[in-house]
């Protein structure tokens, strides 16, 4: 059974926390984890998150 991992960030602007969150969601081992990202639709990194 995969572990569900939820990341919550308010706005995807250019910043260290936002970039780290996107990197983590992209690089988690999908065989072991089921990542979710909760955010709003504002910010410069929104397209990268889709």
Secondary structure, DSSP 4 states (H G I P E B T S, - for coil): -PEEEEEE-S---SSHHHHHHHHHHHHS-TTTEEEEEE--S-STTHHHH-
